[in-house]
Amino acid sequence: MAKIYYLSSLEESAGKSFLSIGFIQKLKKEGKKFAYFKPIGIPKSAFTNKADPDVGFILNTVYRTDLPYDCISPVSIPDAYYVDLVDSMKKEELLQKIKEVYDKITKDIDYVIIEGNPSIRKFIRVGLDDVSIAQTLDINELIYISTESSDRCIDNLFFTKNYFEFRQVRIKGILFNKIDFDYIARIKELTKDHINKYDVPVLGIIERSVELFSPRVNEIIEQIGGELINEQASSGLNNLVETFLIGAMNAQAALKYLRQVKRAAFITGGDRTDLAMAALTQDVSALILTGFIQPDIGVITTANEKGIPIILSPSDTYTTMRNLERLKPGIQEDEIEKVLNLIEKEINWNLLL
């Protein structure tokens, strides 16, 4: 009987695609027969291509297969307005579709990697949540992913444990992902004093990697609908962004904050030449100018000299920042080997293989 890795989380953006990429590479390296499956894909929009970009990336890189896309991710439900677009009366039809495809692709294999919904709460109104899907597929264990770098992780773990047991499934193990370095020691304490007592295996503790979990400038442009105005600095579109800073003060005050951070995206109005020039003297990955206001030619010249992209945002500063808060950085093709190294190092594969 195949071993199932059903990746689930209470919170969204837990890194299930990242982990799927790592699991796929590890099983491939071990020479195992396996399948990757994402029951419900999440397209970017209800009115565009119905493909999930994360599934597309995986199929184009680490999991090349002759199977059509619909055999890897049979159902497509957009993140926005799905309550209006999905009729709960179609639940049985969609669950049956998921099961038929799952049964087809999992014949004669040893392992199955299932990438769950954004959270265990997602689609629960229409009966297409992770637990309902797992029960349809006769799966009674799910891997729980926690990303909390605070003691809330214990409350969330036991809430999820109790919820799963109420619905007659259980936690196969907990995998801590994207954890702040200074909280890792605390997780080990909590494991010894609390988690182990309740027979929940800790599968691994993966530290937050700046390189793997930080967005690149090109992802920011796409997220905010921005426009690169200095093509001469286009090589900087691959720059990592570790933090965002909003410039709404005088230049001297802005420098105080800019000197405390690395690889920042500095957000200010296009008419704030003083702030833009101050930012360009520091370690910034990009300038984001809001309100679609063209900057002074001196700003463009200096940015070109330093290879720093300037992005015009069509929105005001507040809206731009809100859009950036919803940004979900993806793994890049040149980072795939790093994902495998991290997964191999930090996960206890003796508990999984």
C-alpha positions as CSV (number, residue, x, y, z in Angstrom):
1,M,0.0,0.0,0.0
2,A,1.3,3.4,-0.9
3,K,2.5,5.9,1.7
4,I,0.6,9.1,1.6
5,Y,2.0,12.6,2.3
6,Y,-1.1,14.8,2.4
7,L,0.3,18.3,3.2
8,S,-2.2,20.5,5.1
9,S,-2.1,23.7,7.2
10,L,-4.3,25.8,9.3
11,E,-2.9,29.0,7.9
12,E,-2.4,30.0,4.2
13,S,1.1,30.5,2.6
14,A,2.5,27.7,4.7
15,G,4.9,26.5,1.9
16,K,3.1,23.4,0.6
17,S,4.3,23.9,-2.9
18,F,7.8,24.4,-1.6
19,L,7.6,21.2,0.4
20,S,6.1,19.3,-2.6
21,I,9.0,20.3,-4.7
22,G,11.4,19.0,-2.0
23,F,9.5,15.8,-1.5
24,I,9.4,15.1,-5.2
25,Q,13.1,15.6,-5.5
26,K,13.9,13.4,-2.5
27,L,11.7,10.5,-3.7
28,K,13.2,10.9,-7.2
29,K,16.7,10.8,-5.7
30,E,15.8,7.7,-3.7
31,G,14.6,5.9,-6.8
32,K,11.0,5.6,-5.5
33,K,7.9,5.2,-7.6
34,F,5.6,8.2,-6.7
35,A,2.9,10.5,-7.9
36,Y,2.2,14.2,-7.2
37,F,-1.4,15.3,-6.9
38,K,-3.1,18.6,-6.1
39,P,-6.9,17.9,-6.0
40,I,-7.9,21.6,-6.3
41,G,-5.8,24.0,-8.2
42,I,-6.0,27.7,-7.5
43,P,-5.8,29.8,-10.7
44,K,-4.7,33.5,-10.4
45,S,-8.1,34.7,-11.5
46,A,-11.6,33.5,-12.1
47,F,-11.5,34.8,-15.6
48,T,-8.1,33.8,-16.9
49,N,-6.2,30.5,-17.5
50,K,-7.6,27.9,-15.1
51,A,-4.2,26.4,-14.4
52,D,-2.6,26.7,-11.0
53,P,0.8,28.5,-11.4
54,D,2.4,26.4,-8.7
55,V,1.3,23.2,-10.4
56,G,2.5,24.5,-13.7
57,F,5.9,25.3,-12.2
58,I,6.2,21.8,-10.7
59,L,5.2,20.1,-14.0
60,N,7.7,22.2,-15.9
61,T,10.6,21.5,-13.6
62,V,10.8,18.7,-11.1
63,Y,7.8,16.5,-12.1
64,R,7.8,16.1,-15.9
65,T,5.1,13.6,-16.8
66,D,3.2,12.4,-19.9
67,L,-0.1,12.8,-17.9
68,P,-2.2,15.8,-18.8
69,Y,-2.6,18.7,-16.4
70,D,-6.1,17.6,-15.5
71,C,-4.7,14.3,-14.1
72,I,-2.5,16.2,-11.7
73,S,-5.0,18.8,-10.6
74,P,-8.5,17.8,-11.7
75,V,-10.5,20.6,-10.2
76,S,-9.9,24.4,-10.6
77,I,-11.4,26.9,-8.1
78,P,-10.3,30.5,-8.1
79,D,-9.3,32.1,-4.8
80,A,-11.5,35.2,-5.3
81,Y,-15.3,35.1,-5.4
82,Y,-15.3,31.3,-5.2
83,V,-18.3,31.4,-2.9
84,D,-20.3,32.8,-5.8
85,L,-18.7,30.6,-8.4
86,V,-18.9,27.2,-6.8
87,D,-22.3,25.6,-6.1
88,S,-22.3,23.4,-3.0
89,M,-24.7,21.0,-4.8
90,K,-21.8,20.1,-7.1
91,K,-19.8,18.7,-4.2
92,E,-20.4,15.0,-4.9
93,E,-19.6,15.5,-8.6
94,L,-16.3,17.2,-7.9
95,L,-15.3,14.8,-5.2
96,Q,-16.0,11.9,-7.5
97,K,-13.9,13.5,-10.2
98,I,-11.0,13.9,-7.8
99,K,-11.3,10.3,-6.7
100,E,-11.4,8.9,-10.2
101,V,-8.3,10.8,-11.2
102,Y,-6.5,9.9,-7.9
103,D,-7.3,6.2,-8.4
104,K,-6.0,6.3,-11.9
105,I,-2.6,8.0,-11.2
106,T,-1.8,6.1,-8.0
107,K,-1.8,2.6,-9.4
108,D,1.4,0.6,-8.9
109,I,3.3,3.4,-7.0
110,D,4.8,3.5,-3.5
111,Y,4.4,7.1,-2.5
112,V,1.8,9.9,-3.1
113,I,2.5,13.6,-2.4
114,I,-0.8,15.5,-2.1
115,E,-0.7,19.2,-2.0
116,G,-3.7,20.3,0.0
117,N,-5.8,23.5,-0.2
118,P,-4.4,26.8,1.0
119,S,-5.7,26.0,4.5
120,I,-7.9,23.3,6.1
121,R,-10.7,25.9,6.3
122,K,-10.7,26.6,2.5
123,F,-13.7,25.5,0.6
124,I,-15.3,24.0,3.7
125,R,-18.6,25.7,2.9
126,V,-18.9,23.6,-0.2
127,G,-17.6,20.4,1.3
128,L,-14.3,20.4,-0.7
129,D,-12.0,21.1,2.3
130,D,-8.9,18.9,2.9
131,V,-10.5,16.6,5.4
132,S,-13.5,15.9,3.1
133,I,-11.1,15.2,0.2
134,A,-9.0,12.9,2.3
135,Q,-12.0,10.9,3.5
136,T,-13.2,10.6,-0.1
137,L,-9.7,9.2,-1.0
138,D,-9.8,6.8,2.0
139,I,-6.9,8.7,3.6
140,N,-7.0,9.0,7.4
141,E,-3.7,10.8,8.1
142,L,-2.6,14.3,7.1
143,I,0.8,16.1,7.6
144,Y,0.2,19.3,9.5
145,I,2.5,22.2,8.6
146,S,3.0,25.0,11.1
147,T,4.7,28.3,10.3
148,E,4.2,30.2,13.6
149,S,7.3,31.5,15.2
150,S,5.5,32.0,18.5
151,D,3.9,29.9,21.2
152,R,0.6,30.2,19.2
153,C,1.9,27.2,17.3
154,I,0.9,25.0,20.2
155,D,-2.6,26.3,20.4
156,N,-3.0,25.9,16.6
157,L,-1.5,22.4,16.7
158,F,-3.9,21.2,19.3
159,F,-6.9,23.0,17.7
160,T,-6.1,21.1,14.5
161,K,-5.5,17.8,16.3
162,N,-8.9,18.1,18.0
163,Y,-10.6,19.1,14.8
164,F,-9.1,16.3,12.9
165,E,-10.0,13.7,15.5
166,F,-13.6,15.1,15.6
167,R,-13.8,14.4,11.9
168,Q,-12.1,11.0,12.4
169,V,-8.8,11.6,10.8
170,R,-5.4,12.2,12.5
171,I,-2.2,14.1,12.3
172,K,0.5,12.0,10.7
173,G,3.1,14.4,12.0
174,I,3.9,18.1,12.3
175,L,6.4,19.8,10.1
176,F,7.5,23.3,11.2
177,N,8.3,25.4,8.1
178,K,9.6,29.0,7.6
179,I,10.6,29.3,11.2
180,D,12.6,32.3,12.5
181,F,16.1,31.2,13.5
182,D,15.7,32.6,17.0
183,Y,12.6,30.5,17.7
184,I,13.9,27.1,16.7
185,A,15.4,26.4,20.1
186,R,11.9,27.2,21.6
187,I,10.2,24.7,19.3
188,K,12.6,22.0,20.5
189,E,11.6,22.8,24.1
190,L,7.9,22.7,23.1
191,T,8.5,19.4,21.4
192,K,10.0,17.8,24.5
193,D,7.6,19.3,27.0
194,H,4.3,19.2,25.1
195,I,4.2,17.7,21.6
196,N,5.8,14.4,22.3
197,K,3.4,13.8,25.2
198,Y,0.5,13.6,22.7
199,D,2.1,11.2,20.2
200,V,2.5,13.8,17.4
201,P,5.8,13.1,15.6
202,V,7.8,16.2,14.7
203,L,8.9,15.5,11.1
204,G,11.3,18.5,10.9
205,I,12.0,22.1,11.6
206,I,12.9,24.2,8.6
207,E,14.3,27.6,9.2
208,R,13.0,30.6,7.2
209,S,15.4,31.0,4.3
210,V,15.8,34.6,3.0
211,E,16.8,33.3,-0.4
212,L,13.9,30.8,-0.8
213,F,11.1,32.7,0.9
214,S,11.7,36.3,-0.1
215,P,10.1,37.7,-3.3
216,R,12.1,38.9,-6.3
217,V,11.5,42.2,-7.9
218,N,9.8,40.6,-11.0
219,E,7.3,39.0,-8.7
220,I,6.5,42.4,-7.1
221,I,5.9,44.0,-10.5
222,E,3.4,41.3,-11.3
223,Q,1.7,41.5,-7.9
224,I,1.0,45.2,-8.0
225,G,0.5,45.6,-11.7
226,G,3.5,47.8,-11.9
227,E,5.7,49.0,-14.8
228,L,9.5,48.9,-15.0
229,I,10.6,52.4,-16.3
230,N,14.3,51.9,-16.5
231,E,15.1,49.0,-18.8
232,Q,18.8,49.6,-18.3
233,A,18.4,48.2,-14.8
234,S,16.4,45.1,-15.9
235,S,19.1,42.8,-14.6
236,G,17.9,43.9,-11.2
237,L,14.5,42.2,-11.7
238,N,16.0,39.1,-10.1
239,N,17.0,41.0,-6.9
240,L,15.7,39.5,-3.7
241,V,13.6,41.8,-1.4
242,E,13.9,41.1,2.3
243,T,11.7,43.9,3.5
244,F,9.5,46.8,2.4
245,L,9.9,50.4,3.6
246,I,7.4,53.2,3.1
247,G,8.9,56.6,2.7
248,A,6.6,59.2,4.1
249,M,9.0,61.3,6.1
250,N,12.0,63.6,5.4
251,A,15.1,62.2,3.8
252,Q,17.2,62.3,7.0
253,A,14.6,60.3,8.9
254,A,14.3,57.8,6.0
255,L,18.0,57.2,6.0
256,K,17.8,56.2,9.7
257,Y,15.5,53.3,8.7
258,L,17.2,52.5,5.4
259,R,20.5,51.9,7.2
260,Q,19.0,49.3,9.4
261,V,17.8,47.0,6.6
262,K,19.2,45.0,3.7
263,R,17.8,44.5,0.2
264,A,14.7,46.6,0.8
265,A,12.0,47.7,-1.7
266,F,11.5,51.4,-0.9
267,I,8.0,52.7,-1.5
268,T,7.3,56.4,-2.0
269,G,5.6,58.9,-4.3
270,G,7.1,59.6,-7.6
271,D,7.3,63.3,-6.7
272,R,9.5,62.6,-3.6
273,T,12.8,63.1,-5.3
274,D,14.6,63.7,-2.0
275,L,13.5,60.3,-0.6
276,A,14.2,58.4,-3.8
277,M,17.7,59.8,-4.0
278,A,18.3,59.0,-0.3
279,A,17.1,55.4,-0.8
280,L,19.5,55.0,-3.8
281,T,22.5,55.6,-1.5
282,Q,21.6,52.5,0.6
283,D,21.1,48.8,0.1
284,V,17.8,48.7,-1.8
285,S,16.7,46.1,-4.3
286,A,14.1,48.3,-6.0
287,L,12.3,51.7,-5.9
288,I,8.5,51.5,-6.0
289,L,6.9,54.9,-6.9
290,T,3.2,55.1,-6.3
291,G,0.5,57.0,-8.0
292,F,2.1,56.3,-11.4
293,I,4.1,59.6,-11.0
294,Q,7.2,59.7,-13.2
295,P,10.3,60.6,-11.2
296,D,12.9,63.2,-11.8
297,I,15.5,62.3,-14.5
298,G,18.2,62.4,-11.9
299,V,16.5,59.6,-10.0
300,I,16.4,57.4,-13.2
301,T,20.0,58.2,-14.0
302,T,21.3,57.3,-10.5
303,A,19.2,54.1,-10.4
304,N,20.6,53.0,-13.8
305,E,24.1,53.6,-12.6
306,K,23.5,51.3,-9.6
307,G,21.3,48.8,-11.5
308,I,18.3,49.4,-9.3
309,P,14.9,48.8,-11.0
310,I,12.3,51.6,-10.7
311,I,8.7,50.4,-10.6
312,L,5.7,52.6,-11.2
313,S,2.7,51.5,-9.3
314,P,-0.7,52.5,-10.6
315,S,-2.1,52.6,-7.0
316,D,-1.6,54.9,-4.0
317,T,0.9,54.0,-1.3
318,Y,-1.7,52.3,1.0
319,T,-3.2,50.2,-1.8
320,T,0.2,49.2,-3.1
321,M,1.3,48.0,0.3
322,R,-1.9,46.0,0.8
323,N,-1.3,44.3,-2.5
324,L,2.2,43.5,-1.5
325,E,1.0,41.9,1.8
326,R,-0.9,39.4,-0.4
327,L,2.3,38.5,-2.3
328,K,3.2,34.8,-2.2
329,P,6.7,34.4,-3.3
330,G,7.3,31.3,-5.5
331,I,10.4,29.1,-5.8
332,Q,12.5,30.0,-8.8
333,E,14.0,27.4,-11.1
334,D,17.6,28.3,-10.0
335,E,16.6,27.5,-6.4
336,I,15.4,24.0,-6.9
337,E,18.7,22.4,-5.8
338,K,18.7,24.5,-2.6
339,V,15.2,23.2,-1.8
340,L,16.4,19.6,-2.0
341,N,19.4,20.3,0.2
342,L,17.2,22.0,2.8
343,I,14.6,19.2,2.8
344,E,17.2,16.5,3.1
345,K,18.9,18.2,5.9
346,E,16.0,19.3,8.1
347,I,13.4,16.5,7.7
348,N,13.5,13.2,9.5
349,W,13.1,10.9,6.6
350,N,13.4,7.9,8.8
351,L,9.8,8.7,9.9
352,L,8.6,9.1,6.3
353,L,10.3,6.6,4.0
